[in-house]
Amino acid sequence: MMIRRQMMGMAAAFLIGLVPAVGTAQAQTKELVIFAAASLKNSLDEIAANWVKETGKPAPKISYAASNALAKQLEQGAPADLFLSADLDWMDYAAGKGLIKPDTRVTLLANRIALIAPADAAASVTLAPGVDLAAALGQGRLAMGNVDSVPAGKYGKAALEKLGGWDKVKDKVAQADNVRAALLLVSRGEAPLGIVYTTDAAADPKVKVVAVFPEDSHPPILYPVAITKDSANADASGFLSYLRSNGPKASFEKQGFTVLNKPASSS
């Protein structure tokens, strides 16, 4: 199926930045390596560049992908110093596997999910109980992250279930391997509608927000961060402290994130 091949190609391209060396010793990695949810790319790229300017440190290597893929990479031994997840579940997974230092964990950000369409589309949908996205899609498909594993997909499915619209549209979903791949399907006009974070929509001028999902229609969208258990890089704690400082706040908020900066015990 053409749309599936396109999604696989986009996912493969997006995952090129992943550190591949399963079994490679962490000590062999001198540069700061960060595993981060795909939805953080625009803000985190800017923050990392500012950190380099302010500290004179080498630029960190940032690998972006779906949080589930990154957690699995950590589990398989890929070396990283920091893990930024787009939901609590995959950070909990990493913690349960002993892959992070629990005392460094912080709930850093909050986000929202939205229904998007190509910028020149005339789509109009109200996200209220009984919503029928199948009717709005016509012969097209709804682009989403994988609804079983990708955080944005899980949130989207939960929201549609709460609104009573999932059963009407579940057979018309094009599931992508990360939220940016779902965004790209809509941006290219290959899907008439999609569900992504509001921050993703803000990052792409070729899409527009049709409607934002009610906050009470899905679990809170929270982004935790932690230093990995095997990290021996002294810059890991420095970069984490920088993320929690006032400096990056504008970069996060410009993309639409809400900065929380709460210790794990309060999440």
Secondary structure, 3 states (H helix, E strand, C coil): CHHHHHHHHHHHHHHHHCCCCCCCCHHHCCCCEEEEEHHHHHHHHHHHHHHHHHHCCCCCEEEEECHHHHHHHHHCCCCCCEEECCCHHHHHHHHHCCCECHHHCEEEEEECEEEEEECCCCCCCCCCCCCCHHHHHCCCCEEEECCCCCHHHHHHHHHHHHCCCHHHHHHHEEEECCHHHHHHHHHCCCCCEEEEEHHHHHHCCCEEEEEECCHHHCCCEEEEEEEECCCCCCHHHHHHHHHCCCCCHHHHHHCCCEEEEEEHHHC
